[in-house]
């Protein structure tokens, strides 16, 4: 789950937010209500009219990042829970009115003047739930009058202070007792737009120069694990504005995800046209990266035929070729031809707890039991794919999760299930990469100058 969705920055937000604010707030409330009822934000945004979508996306991202604080304020000022449609609009407005630079949170400038926001929230209420317009107006104006005291009270609750569900906060605190507060704050920051330059077309430094010629500022992270191919934009932009994007010169991919192809291939001594399995391949960023790095015979497998269409679109744009197949990686008998693979990349389904910066709905959609459920799927995938690997081959297990149950604990259990000496954890395995500038988790690689997503990597060799 590494596709990037980019919130307009302070500089670019006005263009995205140019539509009438009342209409934007009404559609944002629809999206927030959808997420709170269990639907993904991507699905909710797909229902928004195209002309409104950039602005609604910006406001929805902001609201979901501050939803814990807004929820506590609502409970203080309106203890009786209003109907879902009214509450979603109220939460949206309260999140947008939350003071910038609150303790423990990254500062973000307000998107609108307070009086404008209150006025337009009331106008949106008249469109959405006319009988509630007076109620919305009264709550918002009371919040502005009493904001300092109400904010202080709201922040006494962990969800109000850290903007995650209580169970998530407690889990992160238990798993990372030294880093939990920093991790929760980092999860609320806007993610940078990071690019992967196709090595067949040049280096990251080459592309930075090209971007400079078009007036865009960017840097190449000082991280050897990225092989000089990563580029971080100073300001996000639509991919169509990236020079050479349609020709396959560059792709959007977080720096942490860019480690996968090199971890699997570097030093592997693979034969020419080595057979490589990319299990759970969609949306295809890692599939393409493997093929950018080497001439390989890649089988890209995914259980969802529609998601494989995205893989093919990526490969077509980059003029790359792989075999695409629909299949459940846990059931090799339904898709495997019996020939061993020289290398396997298993980017396993997970909670996506390491990428909530990019997908702020994830924290509100997940439930505590999801961790154990997904861990069982990951275990089944490892057990099913390991026999398909040729002796001497390597399997790279990856999740975009910060929870050890989906990373370190999962691999420890897998290695214990194997006969002694038959599965070896390679020393270059990064382990848990936390979403912080120094990636300071035990067993992690050297620090990086760019804020990366949270990931776990384990490289296992079959003897």
PyMOL commands that set and color helices and strands:
alter all, ss='L'
color gray80, all
select helices_A, chain A and resi 13-16+21-36+41-46+50-65+67-77+84-97+114-128+130-145+147-154+158-162+166-175+180-186+204-213+224-226+239-241+259-265+285-293+305-318+332-334+362-365+369-386+404-406+408-417
alter helices_A, ss='H'
color red, helices_A
select strands_A, chain A and resi 194-197+218-219+230-233+250-252+275-279+297-302+323-326+341-347+389-399+423-425+431-433+455-462
alter strands_A, ss='S'
color yellow, strands_A
deselect
rebuild
show_as cartoon
